[in-house]
Amino acid sequence: MEQIKQTLQIVSIQHELAMSIGKSLHLESMLTNFFTTAQRRLSLNTIYLFYKPTNVEHESDPSQPNKQDYSYLCFPKQHESDTEQQGYLAQYLQPSALSDQTSTLQTIENKDKLFYIFSIPTFGWIILARLHSAIEPAILSALPPIFSRLAISCLACLEHRDLLIEVEARKAAEKMITRQIYTDTLTNLPNRKLLSVNLNKAIGTAKRNSNFGALFFIDLDRFKIINDTMGHGVGDELLVALAVLLKQCISEGETLARVGGDEFILLMPNISQDETKTITRAHSIAEELIKLVSQPIKLTDHTIYITLSIGVCVFPNQQTHTLPVQQASDAIIKNADIAMYRTKHNNRNGFHFFENAMETNAIQRANIEKQLHVALQEKQFELYYQPIVHPDGALTGAEALVRWNSPSLGMVSPAEFIPIAEESGQIIDISQWILAEACQFINQLVSMPNATNIDYVSVNISPRQFCHPHFIQQLQSTVNQYQTDLSRLRLEITEGVAIDDIETAVEKIQQLVDLGFQFMLDDFGSGYSSLSYLHKLPLCAIKIDRSFISNINTESSNQVVVNAIIDIASHFKLGCIIEGVESVAEVDYFKNKNIQAIQGYYFHRPMRAEAFLALLSNPSLG
């Protein structure tokens, strides 16, 4: 009878333990359910589980097991932190036992506790801890099949966990790949690919719903100069800061993308079903974008003033309405780009809406850029010299001005090709040629009898040339090559050269001044913050921008500005040169002013070198 009772007890324990296995695919949840049942039915104090992870390769010596070789679980959980107990038990674990086909049992007594260590082949160990009294041998002998079944369930849980981890890893990898494909890594904005996807959708939606949208092509002015003078690290920091600013203008459903080095595109789909309202809204947004950068941007070690050139294209329009979606998308971006370049051409810091006539100009611009590549090689450039005179009309100097007579394009205005050469980088080689030609011309002047009348020849230095890392060395090399008298050479720079990084500009100019070069500031007053840095630059003279000179005898506001600049020049002991004088009334206005010289069509237009030399020999020719 007692044996039947014991058998029933064992069967009951086996059944209840077996039924508690496999109720969850989450390992700890499943084991907690099993351990709770085992602790109650076997009157256990603690249950330990050591198992080898399925997704980790171990290089440790299998004959020296330790806690780090195996994952570890304990029930109840409050015993998990008992590292001393874990270490004590770990020394009895024999990895070789896991390769046996059958479970083994080892019993250990420590003080008032009895530990029963069951090895489960290919899996690990379950350790039962009981206080004071031992577990009956018949019950112990009935447990290995249960533990083997538990091991199978644990392995299933581990495989499920590994599968979930793999799925999550794949999702994360796919997300990262998608991010890499569609995101600009520097600014975390969408890139050109994602913009194209969103623009294609916007075009399709606009056609279906008869809506209008707008695309803004945004370019950072003079970014190349900032990169060259301050370094690419500062340039990158500026782009990130600009991205943060521009994001203030976007709403849900709109896209702000970085599509090039310093180029951003803002896509605003579905603005309105009314084209006029769409244009009005786009106009307001463009103004808001310009206003965003009206204040200096503070970076880690620099404060930078920037401006934007923006081109706007409203879509769909007659040109793109019948095109396939991808062709329409490309055309819209190209048209906005064309409008942006119109802004660049018109002194930057503003915006233009695309007009069909602009496309013709863009084709012309591309043609000019193409022809510029061969113009220098084929000697299509020529230097003209515009005389600079004393207020009484006597010659005192000349400004070297490049002219381009293209065989295919004819005479191309400097106002057209200089900005293109600046943006394309060809201005560097052109400027080197201009300087060399001017140095040779100075040598010709020195050899003439009336050369003492000419104090100097001035050469314009482009912003990109000034920012070139070898600018100083190139200047020295050229003047040394032609043994040019530096007292006869002046270099003209504009406010744009200095304003982006005044400290670097001052340092570079001072180095050249120490070598004997002289600098004049051209177009003074046309920029902003002029007075804030004028006293820092080591200049010999300033040239007042011609925009203040026209009709100065009748324009009182211009008179106030010009008179103030003359006084400022006098205060800083700078020569003051007036540009753009074209009438006798303008000449008369400056007769009694404290100025050094005058330049303008009233006295002389730009002329070839031989004409200037003839004028020097016979001033009556003027």
Sequence and secondary structure as in RCSB ss.txt:
>XXXX:A:sequence
MEQIKQTLQIVSIQHELAMSIGKSLHLESMLTNFFTTAQRRLSLNTIYLFYKPTNVEHESDPSQPNKQDYSYLCF
PKQHESDTEQQGYLAQYLQPSALSDQTSTLQTIENKDKLFYIFSIPTFGWIILARLHSAIEPAILSALPPIFSRL
AISCLACLEHRDLLIEVEARKAAEKMITRQIYTDTLTNLPNRKLLSVNLNKAIGTAKRNSNFGALFFIDLDRFKI
INDTMGHGVGDELLVALAVLLKQCISEGETLARVGGDEFILLMPNISQDETKTITRAHSIAEELIKLVSQPIKLT
DHTIYITLSIGVCVFPNQQTHTLPVQQASDAIIKNADIAMYRTKHNNRNGFHFFENAMETNAIQRANIEKQLHVA
LQEKQFELYYQPIVHPDGALTGAEALVRWNSPSLGMVSPAEFIPIAEESGQIIDISQWILAEACQFINQLVSMPN
ATNIDYVSVNISPRQFCHPHFIQQLQSTVNQYQTDLSRLRLEITEGVAIDDIETAVEKIQQLVDLGFQFMLDDFG
SGYSSLSYLHKLPLCAIKIDRSFISNINTESSNQVVVNAIIDIASHFKLGCIIEGVESVAEVDYFKNKNIQAIQG
YYFHRPMRAEAFLALLSNPSLG
>XXXX:A:secstr
 HHHHHHHHHHHHHHHHHHTSSS SSHHHHHHHHHHHHHHHHT SEEEEEE  SS    S TTS  GGGSEEEEE
SGGGTT HHHHHHHHTT  GGGGGSSS EEEEEEETTEEEEEEEETTTEEEEEEEESS   HHHHHHHHHHHHHH
HHHHHHHHHHHHHHHHHHHHHHHHHHHHHHHHB TTT SB HHHHHHHHHHHHHHHHHHT EEEEEEEEETTHHH
HHHHH HHHHHHHHHHHHHHHGGG  TT EEEE SSSEEEEEEEEEESSHHHHHHHHHHHHHHHHHHTSS EE S
S EE   EEEEEEEES TTTTTS HHHHHHHHHHHHHHHHHHHHHTTSSEEEE  HHHHHHHHHHHHHHHHHHHH
TTTT EEEEEEEEE TTS EEEEEEEEEEEETTTEEE HHHHHHHHHHHTTHHHHHHHHHHHHHHHHHHHHTSTT
GGG  EEEEE  HHHHHSTTHHHHHHHHHHHTT  GGGEEEEEEHHHHHS HHHHHHHHHHHHHTT EEEEEEET
SSSSHHHHHTTS  SEEEE GGGTTTTTT HHHHHHHHHHHHHHHHTT EEEEE   SHHHHHHTTTS  SEEES
TTT   EEHHHHHHHHH GGG 
